[in-house]
Amino acid sequence: MVQQPVTFFIITTLYNSSATLKVTLDSLLHQTNSNFVHYLYDDGSPEPSDSMIQDYLAAVSKLPHPYRVIYERGSHNLGVDLAHQVAFRKISCPYFLWLDSGDYLKANFFAIATKAISQHPDCSLFNTNRYTYRPEAVEHRSAGSYLSQSVLRQKDQLPNFIFGKDFLFSEMIIKTAAFKEVNPNDIILNGKEWGGLYYDDQIFYAMFLSGCKSHYISQPISYKLDDPKSASKVNPLSGDLALKGLIHYVTLLNFPEVQKQRLRDCLSLRELILSVEGLVLQNKTAEAIEAYRSIKPLMIKQNLPATYFLRKARTKRFYFLARHPFFLHLYRRYRHLPAC
């Protein structure tokens, strides 16, 4: 294998992560491409991962084409957002992404990502398909059923319009130059204080407002640990507070009014998209059909945030159900929902 130019800067922040870290490290050791730097930042853990990192460094050094690993330890716990802010200041590659402890990547993730970037040089955001898993199984999050990995390999990646087996979109690959243009002052709000508006949402919306184009990579699959101790599960999230935090963040970034209006339009469109599902489940199918037809042109014409891939798929599914009462009946039975 020919050594590739270093393209990706992978960020892994650690805090008492020894129980989940190995699967993450192993997935990088098995990548078919080694065109990345792996930066690990221990956020002042009372339970350091030093010995595991040393074993990891030794394994990397034995690879045919070793990649660079940087391991640093902080003196005290900063919290998830500020820990990532430390890491963001260290980025030294054209593109970066974060890979949390316990999450892992398919072996050809970077090979396919490299190809997608070369084919879409005007894009600054790349999103990939994601499964959420528990150590003993892999699940389709929205379906709520767990599948063994052997069964998972037999599944395609297309959403199932009736049974809700949409895939989440994660492992956002970001162009470093575009990120630094929209976040010049290292402004990252503390997500715990803003209703769960964590660093990934903040980065994403800032780049969306700046007009950055995104591309969805459907092929490389990534896996996210379903961790009951994660910040999103331990701390109750507030949508209203997160929205206020987002508006505050945009103010700090000093976007022109035309871009702020784009955010307001985007959030309004989100509410309309979600209303289609609500109307269908309330058996207001005529209203749901009208709502979907009114927003479909907007979803097609706008350069929407990548998270809308999921919402667009759900909206299309419920539009189908609104027009076909028989399938809506089956859906209600499958979901154990009361008939209207």
C-alpha positions as CSV (number, residue, x, y, z in Angstrom):
1,M,0.0,0.0,0.0
2,V,1.4,3.4,-1.0
3,Q,1.6,5.9,1.8
4,Q,-1.1,8.5,1.4
5,P,-0.8,12.3,2.1
6,V,-1.9,13.0,5.6
7,T,-5.5,14.3,5.3
8,F,-7.4,13.7,8.5
9,F,-7.0,14.9,12.1
10,I,-8.9,12.5,14.4
11,I,-9.9,13.9,17.8
12,T,-10.6,11.5,20.7
13,T,-11.2,13.1,24.1
14,L,-10.9,10.8,27.2
15,Y,-12.4,10.9,30.7
16,N,-12.4,7.6,32.6
17,S,-12.6,5.9,29.2
18,S,-10.5,2.7,29.8
19,A,-13.5,0.5,29.6
20,T,-14.5,1.7,26.1
21,L,-11.3,2.9,24.5
22,K,-9.9,-0.3,23.1
23,V,-12.6,-0.8,20.4
24,T,-11.9,2.7,19.2
25,L,-8.1,2.2,19.0
26,D,-8.5,-1.2,17.3
27,S,-10.7,0.3,14.6
28,L,-8.0,2.8,13.7
29,L,-5.3,0.1,13.7
30,H,-7.2,-1.8,11.1
31,Q,-7.8,1.1,8.7
32,T,-6.8,0.4,5.1
33,N,-5.6,3.9,4.8
34,S,-3.1,5.5,7.2
35,N,-3.5,9.1,6.0
36,F,-4.4,10.5,9.4
37,V,-3.1,11.9,12.7
38,H,-4.8,10.6,15.9
39,Y,-4.9,13.2,18.7
40,L,-6.0,11.9,22.1
41,Y,-6.6,14.3,25.0
42,D,-7.2,13.0,28.5
43,D,-9.4,15.6,30.2
44,G,-7.9,15.2,33.7
45,S,-9.2,11.7,34.3
46,P,-8.7,10.3,37.8
47,E,-8.6,7.0,35.9
48,P,-5.9,7.6,33.3
49,S,-5.5,5.5,30.2
50,D,-1.7,5.7,30.0
51,S,-0.9,2.0,29.9
52,M,-3.5,1.4,27.1
53,I,-2.1,4.3,25.1
54,Q,1.4,2.9,25.4
55,D,0.2,-0.5,24.1
56,Y,-1.6,1.4,21.3
57,L,1.6,3.4,20.4
58,A,3.6,0.1,20.2
59,A,1.0,-1.4,17.9
60,V,1.0,1.6,15.6
61,S,4.8,1.5,15.3
62,K,4.5,-2.1,14.0
63,L,2.1,-1.2,11.2
64,P,3.5,-1.3,7.6
65,H,2.7,2.5,7.3
66,P,2.5,3.9,10.9
67,Y,0.4,7.0,11.4
68,R,1.2,9.8,13.9
69,V,-0.4,9.6,17.4
70,I,-0.4,12.6,19.8
71,Y,-1.3,11.9,23.4
72,E,-1.8,14.8,25.9
73,R,-3.2,15.0,29.4
74,G,-5.0,17.9,31.0
75,S,-4.6,18.8,34.7
76,H,-8.4,19.0,35.4
77,N,-11.7,18.1,33.9
78,L,-13.0,20.8,31.5
79,G,-16.2,19.2,30.3
80,V,-16.9,17.9,26.8
81,D,-17.1,21.2,24.9
82,L,-14.0,22.8,26.4
83,A,-12.0,19.6,26.1
84,H,-12.8,19.5,22.4
85,Q,-11.9,23.2,22.1
86,V,-8.4,22.3,23.3
87,A,-8.2,19.6,20.6
88,F,-9.5,22.0,17.9
89,R,-6.6,24.3,18.5
90,K,-4.2,21.4,17.7
91,I,-5.6,20.6,14.3
92,S,-2.8,20.3,11.7
93,C,-4.5,18.6,8.7
94,P,-6.8,19.7,5.9
95,Y,-9.8,17.8,7.4
96,F,-10.8,16.7,10.9
97,L,-13.4,14.7,12.8
98,W,-14.0,13.4,16.3
99,L,-14.1,9.8,17.3
100,D,-15.3,9.4,20.9
101,S,-14.1,6.6,23.1
102,G,-16.3,3.6,22.4
103,D,-17.1,4.6,18.9
104,Y,-15.4,2.9,16.0
105,L,-15.1,3.0,12.2
106,K,-15.3,0.4,9.5
107,A,-11.9,-0.5,8.2
108,N,-12.3,1.3,4.8
109,F,-13.8,4.4,6.3
110,F,-10.9,6.7,5.4
111,A,-10.3,5.1,2.0
112,I,-13.9,5.9,1.0
113,A,-13.9,9.3,2.7
114,T,-10.7,10.3,0.8
115,K,-12.4,9.3,-2.5
116,A,-15.5,11.4,-1.7
117,I,-13.5,14.4,-0.8
118,S,-11.6,14.2,-4.0
119,Q,-14.9,14.0,-5.9
120,H,-16.5,16.9,-4.0
121,P,-13.8,19.5,-3.5
122,D,-16.3,22.3,-3.0
123,C,-17.9,20.7,0.0
124,S,-16.7,21.5,3.6
125,L,-18.9,19.0,5.5
126,F,-19.1,15.3,4.9
127,N,-21.5,13.0,6.9
128,T,-21.6,9.3,6.9
129,N,-24.0,6.6,7.8
130,R,-24.0,5.5,11.4
131,Y,-25.2,2.6,13.5
132,T,-25.8,3.0,17.3
133,Y,-24.6,-0.1,19.1
134,R,-24.3,-1.7,22.5
135,P,-21.2,-3.9,23.1
136,E,-23.3,-7.1,22.8
137,A,-25.3,-6.1,19.7
138,V,-25.9,-3.5,17.1
139,E,-29.2,-1.6,16.8
140,H,-31.1,0.5,14.3
141,R,-31.9,3.3,16.8
142,S,-35.3,4.4,15.5
143,A,-36.5,0.8,15.1
144,G,-35.5,-0.1,18.7
145,S,-34.5,-3.6,17.8
146,Y,-31.0,-5.1,18.3
147,L,-29.3,-7.0,15.5
148,S,-26.3,-9.1,15.7
149,Q,-23.4,-7.9,13.6
150,S,-23.7,-11.0,11.4
151,V,-27.3,-10.1,10.6
152,L,-26.3,-6.4,10.2
153,R,-23.9,-7.2,7.4
154,Q,-26.8,-8.6,5.4
155,K,-28.7,-5.3,5.6
156,D,-28.4,-2.5,3.1
157,Q,-28.1,1.1,4.1
158,L,-31.4,2.3,2.7
159,P,-34.1,3.5,5.1
160,N,-37.2,1.3,5.4
161,F,-40.1,3.6,4.8
162,I,-42.6,1.6,6.9
163,F,-40.7,0.3,9.8
164,G,-38.6,3.3,10.6
165,K,-35.2,1.8,10.2
166,D,-33.5,5.1,9.4
167,F,-29.8,5.4,10.0
168,L,-28.4,8.3,12.0
169,F,-25.8,10.5,10.3
170,S,-22.6,11.1,12.2
171,E,-18.8,11.2,12.1
172,M,-18.9,14.6,10.5
173,I,-15.7,15.2,8.5
174,I,-15.0,19.0,8.4
175,K,-12.7,21.0,6.2
176,T,-10.3,22.8,8.6
177,A,-10.0,26.0,6.6
178,A,-13.8,26.5,6.5
179,F,-14.1,25.7,10.2
180,K,-11.5,28.4,11.1
181,E,-13.3,30.9,9.0
182,V,-16.5,30.6,10.8
183,N,-15.0,30.1,14.3
184,P,-12.1,32.5,14.4
185,N,-12.2,33.3,18.1
186,D,-12.5,29.7,19.4
187,I,-16.1,30.3,20.5
188,I,-17.6,27.1,21.8
189,L,-20.5,27.3,24.3
190,N,-20.8,24.9,27.2
191,G,-23.5,22.5,26.0
192,K,-24.5,21.5,29.5
193,E,-25.5,25.1,30.2
194,W,-27.4,25.4,26.9
195,G,-29.8,22.6,26.9
196,G,-27.5,20.1,25.1
197,L,-26.2,22.4,22.4
198,Y,-22.9,20.6,22.3
199,Y,-19.9,21.4,20.1
200,D,-20.9,19.3,17.1
201,D,-24.2,21.2,16.8
202,Q,-22.5,24.6,17.3
203,I,-19.9,23.8,14.6
204,F,-22.5,22.5,12.2
205,Y,-24.9,25.4,12.4
206,A,-22.1,28.0,12.2
207,M,-20.8,26.4,9.0
208,F,-24.3,26.0,7.6
209,L,-25.0,29.7,8.1
210,S,-21.8,30.6,6.4
211,G,-23.0,28.8,3.3
212,C,-20.7,25.7,3.5
213,K,-21.8,22.9,1.2
214,S,-22.2,19.4,2.6
215,H,-22.0,15.9,1.0
216,Y,-23.5,12.7,2.4
217,I,-21.3,9.7,2.2
218,S,-23.6,6.7,2.3
219,Q,-21.0,3.9,2.1
220,P,-18.6,4.0,5.0
221,I,-20.4,2.9,8.2
222,S,-19.5,4.2,11.6
223,Y,-20.6,2.8,15.0
224,K,-21.5,4.9,18.0
225,L,-21.6,3.5,21.5
226,D,-25.0,3.6,23.2
227,D,-23.6,4.8,26.5
228,P,-26.1,5.4,29.3
229,K,-23.5,7.5,31.1
230,S,-23.1,9.9,28.2
231,A,-23.8,13.6,28.6
232,S,-26.9,13.4,26.4
233,K,-28.5,10.7,28.6
234,V,-27.4,11.8,32.0
235,N,-28.4,15.5,31.6
236,P,-31.9,16.3,30.6
237,L,-31.9,18.3,27.4
238,S,-34.0,21.4,26.7
239,G,-34.9,22.2,23.2
240,D,-36.0,25.8,24.1
241,L,-32.7,26.5,25.9
242,A,-30.6,24.9,23.1
243,L,-32.4,27.2,20.6
244,K,-31.6,30.2,22.7
245,G,-28.0,29.0,22.9
246,L,-27.8,28.6,19.2
247,I,-29.1,32.2,18.6
248,H,-26.5,33.4,21.2
249,Y,-23.7,31.5,19.5
250,V,-24.7,33.1,16.1
251,T,-24.6,36.5,17.7
252,L,-21.1,35.9,19.0
253,L,-20.0,34.8,15.5
254,N,-21.3,38.1,14.2
255,F,-23.1,36.8,11.1
256,P,-24.8,39.3,8.8
257,E,-28.6,39.6,9.2
258,V,-29.2,37.7,5.9
259,Q,-27.5,34.7,7.3
260,K,-29.3,34.9,10.6
261,Q,-32.6,35.0,8.7
262,R,-31.5,31.8,6.9
263,L,-31.2,30.1,10.3
264,R,-34.7,31.3,11.3
265,D,-36.0,30.0,8.0
266,C,-34.2,26.7,8.5
267,L,-35.7,26.2,12.0
268,S,-39.2,27.1,10.8
269,L,-38.8,24.5,8.0
270,R,-37.8,22.0,10.7
271,E,-41.0,22.6,12.6
272,L,-43.0,22.1,9.4
273,I,-41.2,18.9,8.7
274,L,-41.9,17.5,12.1
275,S,-45.6,18.7,11.9
276,V,-46.2,16.2,9.0
277,E,-45.5,13.2,11.3
278,G,-47.6,14.7,14.1
279,L,-50.6,15.3,11.8
280,V,-50.4,11.8,10.4
281,L,-50.4,10.3,13.9
282,Q,-53.4,12.5,14.8
283,N,-55.1,11.0,11.8
284,K,-55.2,14.4,10.1
285,T,-54.0,12.9,6.8
286,A,-55.4,15.6,4.5
287,E,-53.6,18.3,6.5
288,A,-50.4,16.2,6.5
289,I,-50.5,15.8,2.7
290,E,-51.0,19.5,2.3
291,A,-48.1,20.3,4.7
292,Y,-45.8,17.9,3.0
293,R,-46.5,19.3,-0.5
294,S,-45.9,22.9,0.8
295,I,-42.5,22.1,2.2
296,K,-41.2,19.7,-0.5
297,P,-40.0,22.5,-2.8
298,L,-38.1,24.0,0.1
299,M,-36.4,20.8,1.0
300,I,-35.3,20.3,-2.6
301,K,-34.1,23.9,-3.3
302,Q,-32.3,24.8,-0.1
303,N,-28.8,23.6,0.8
304,L,-30.1,22.1,4.0
305,P,-28.2,20.9,7.0
306,A,-27.1,17.3,6.7
307,T,-29.3,16.3,9.6
308,Y,-32.2,16.9,7.4
309,F,-31.4,13.8,5.4
310,L,-33.0,11.9,8.3
311,R,-35.9,14.2,8.7
312,K,-36.6,14.3,5.0
313,A,-36.7,10.5,4.9
314,R,-39.1,10.4,7.8
315,T,-41.3,13.1,6.3
316,K,-41.5,11.3,3.0
317,R,-42.5,8.1,4.8
318,F,-45.3,9.7,6.7
319,Y,-46.5,11.4,3.5
320,F,-46.7,7.9,2.0
321,L,-48.7,6.7,5.1
322,A,-51.0,9.6,4.9
323,R,-52.0,8.7,1.3
324,H,-52.3,4.9,2.0
325,P,-54.6,4.2,5.0
326,F,-53.9,0.4,4.9
327,F,-50.1,0.9,5.4
328,L,-50.9,3.5,8.1
329,H,-52.9,0.9,9.9
330,L,-50.0,-1.6,9.7
331,Y,-47.6,1.1,10.9
332,R,-49.8,1.8,14.0
333,R,-50.0,-2.0,14.8
334,Y,-46.3,-2.4,14.4
335,R,-45.6,0.6,16.7
336,H,-48.3,-0.5,19.1
337,L,-50.1,2.9,18.6
338,P,-53.8,3.2,19.2
339,A,-56.0,3.3,16.1
340,C,-57.7,6.6,15.4
